[in-house]
């Protein structure tokens, strides 16, 4: 079953002193383009996080976010009293003001607040890792649901292409008869006597140039192969894209060889269906 590259997954962890929210968002991309946002204390684990996400999401433009909200009394941010007092002293030399107002100004200046960086507790990291796996599971479920919608759309459009191909096959004898009739009429109009055997040979040669038997067979095979790949266990958007290119090549050749307006109308409809498939294909994992 195919998967979409569009998805969203989230998990929330409530630890004793903090609440951690983990979010994953993804859009279509040729390769894996991962952007990770997290507090600096978790950067040591960024490589592990990237490997874990890459293993499950494979492709797409992925945004990973880890948010921390302190809910307990402990905080890693501390006021640097010495620095703040020195700022207030210097400010008093510049302007007259209430101490409270000067404090508000001082606290915004560099190094007034320091952050104590703690190492990640292994027990905490285990919980966060489980939360990341939960978010990944949620985004994969989202991708699969989107993939089911894409799968149905592709199946319907391939079925339409099959029907149009059957119309082309049914119309082909009429097209060849029309080509033969036009050639014979052209010869008759110029009122020239021709060698019948030679004329028949030239006619066969000319008609063979417009023969689309191979294209019809290959196109039918490509459509079957598309459905087979679509229903395989793995989602392979790149492979489906290559098959779509081959389908387009056969349709274009049929169009260029047809030399018959009713058949060319069918070819235009086939191209329209294929173009819609290619547009949706950009979002397949």
Secondary structure as UniProt FT lines:
FT   STRAND          7..14
FT   STRAND          18..27
FT   STRAND          32..37
FT   HELIX           40..45
FT   HELIX           46..57
FT   STRAND          60..70
FT   STRAND          77..79
FT   HELIX           81..94
FT   HELIX           99..106
FT   TURN            107..108
FT   TURN            110..111
FT   STRAND          113..115
FT   HELIX           122..189
FT   TURN            190..191
FT   HELIX           196..209
FT   HELIX           213..230
FT   HELIX           237..258
FT   HELIX           261..281
FT   TURN            282..283
//
